[in-house]
Amino acid sequence: MIEIKTAARRAALRVTLIDRIHARDFEETVTPAAERLRERHGRIEFMILDVRRFHGWDGTGTFAAQIRFLRAFGRSVERVAVLGSRAWHGAVPAIAALFVAAEVRSFAPGQGWLLRRWLRRRRGS
């Protein structure tokens, strides 16, 4: 399952991955939300990817759907914050770097304040 939250005034997208995710989660939830943001703002200023409750992909098509999403929106996203255990800190930014031009940073669950501070600053600062 995937939960999506968007900001009312900013081009911001929070994607929370819960348990095992399916291809349709990206196709029916994440992609339409990202499309709406890109249409409204011309870009996605930042995306928070919350993997604290993520337990993997259900089927090979799911990972492929995630890669399709990254290819379709990767150049539209300016910054990506990955929120999750240290086990994800190396893998997610490395995978994302293959598909996005965004600056990608990882944050541990207790570093919410640091994540918020990073999102408030201007890109490249």
C-alpha positions as semicolon CSV with decimal commas, in nm:
position;residue;x (nm);y (nm);z (nm)
1;M;0,000;0,000;0,000
2;I;0,113;0,354;-0,069
3;E;-0,013;0,669;0,102
4;I;0,025;1,002;-0,076
5;K;0,019;1,352;0,068
6;T;0,066;1,671;-0,130
7;A;0,118;2,024;-0,005
8;A;-0,150;2,282;-0,075
9;R;0,087;2,560;-0,181
10;R;0,412;2,388;-0,271
11;A;0,511;2,135;-0,533
12;A;0,573;1,873;-0,266
13;L;0,488;1,505;-0,258
14;R;0,516;1,267;0,037
15;V;0,508;0,899;-0,058
16;T;0,476;0,650;0,229
17;L;0,540;0,286;0,140
18;I;0,358;0,046;0,372
19;D;0,415;-0,329;0,392
20;R;0,461;-0,485;0,049
21;I;0,374;-0,269;-0,248
22;H;0,219;-0,369;-0,581
23;A;0,259;-0,233;-0,934
24;R;-0,093;-0,089;-0,923
25;D;0,007;0,118;-0,617
26;F;0,238;0,323;-0,838
27;E;0,009;0,326;-1,138
28;E;-0,307;0,423;-0,945
29;T;-0,166;0,636;-0,664
30;V;0,181;0,781;-0,709
31;T;0,177;0,853;-1,082
32;P;-0,154;1,048;-1,085
33;A;-0,047;1,257;-0,783
34;A;0,288;1,339;-0,944
35;E;0,116;1,425;-1,274
36;R;-0,118;1,669;-1,098
37;L;0,174;1,841;-0,923
38;R;0,377;1,868;-1,241
39;E;0,079;2,008;-1,432
40;R;0,009;2,264;-1,159
41;H;0,369;2,371;-1,084
42;G;0,571;2,254;-1,383
43;R;0,797;2,056;-1,150
44;I;0,808;1,871;-0,819
45;E;1,014;2,074;-0,574
46;F;1,068;1,785;-0,339
47;M;0,953;1,435;-0,269
48;I;0,975;1,264;0,067
49;L;0,997;0,888;0,036
50;D;0,906;0,733;0,371
51;V;1,028;0,372;0,380
52;R;1,005;0,316;0,756
53;R;0,722;0,059;0,714
54;F;0,825;-0,072;0,371
55;H;0,873;-0,449;0,346
56;G;0,948;-0,494;-0,022
57;W;0,793;-0,533;-0,363
58;D;0,520;-0,786;-0,438
59;G;0,613;-0,940;-0,772
60;T;0,863;-0,842;-1,036
61;G;0,622;-0,603;-1,205
62;T;0,620;-0,382;-0,899
63;F;0,987;-0,293;-0,914
64;A;0,947;-0,230;-1,288
65;A;0,651;0,006;-1,216
66;Q;0,869;0,198;-0,971
67;I;1,144;0,229;-1,233
68;R;0,887;0,349;-1,492
69;F;0,774;0,615;-1,245
70;L;1,134;0,728;-1,186
71;R;1,198;0,749;-1,560
72;A;0,877;0,948;-1,622
73;F;0,920;1,195;-1,336
74;G;1,288;1,180;-1,248
75;R;1,381;1,498;-1,431
76;S;1,087;1,688;-1,280
77;V;1,189;1,629;-0,917
78;E;1,442;1,870;-0,767
79;R;1,510;1,702;-0,431
80;V;1,432;1,364;-0,276
81;A;1,444;1,290;0,096
82;V;1,447;0,925;0,197
83;L;1,318;0,868;0,550
84;G;1,395;0,525;0,689
85;S;1,632;0,295;0,868
86;R;2,002;0,313;0,795
87;A;1,970;-0,007;0,589
88;W;1,803;0,201;0,314
89;H;2,049;0,490;0,324
90;G;2,292;0,346;0,072
91;A;2,056;0,157;-0,158
92;V;1,779;0,409;-0,225
93;P;2,000;0,709;-0,314
94;A;2,217;0,486;-0,535
95;I;1,914;0,354;-0,726
96;A;1,754;0,698;-0,748
97;A;2,076;0,851;-0,886
98;L;2,043;0,626;-1,190
99;F;1,709;0,784;-1,285
100;V;1,678;1,129;-1,131
101;A;1,872;1,452;-1,155
102;A;1,751;1,540;-0,807
103;E;1,965;1,585;-0,503
104;V;1,893;1,278;-0,287
105;R;1,953;1,264;0,088
106;S;1,875;0,997;0,348
107;F;1,745;1,063;0,698
108;A;1,701;0,827;0,992
109;P;1,362;0,819;1,172
110;G;1,490;1,045;1,454
111;Q;1,615;1,309;1,209
112;G;1,283;1,465;1,112
113;W;1,406;1,806;1,223
114;L;1,711;1,773;0,999
115;L;1,492;1,665;0,706
116;R;1,265;1,968;0,752
117;R;1,565;2,202;0,773
118;W;1,707;2,054;0,450
119;L;1,375;2,097;0,270
120;R;1,346;2,462;0,379
121;R;1,681;2,563;0,234
122;R;1,725;2,650;-0,130
123;R;1,856;2,387;-0,370
124;G;2,236;2,378;-0,392
125;S;2,288;2,568;-0,064
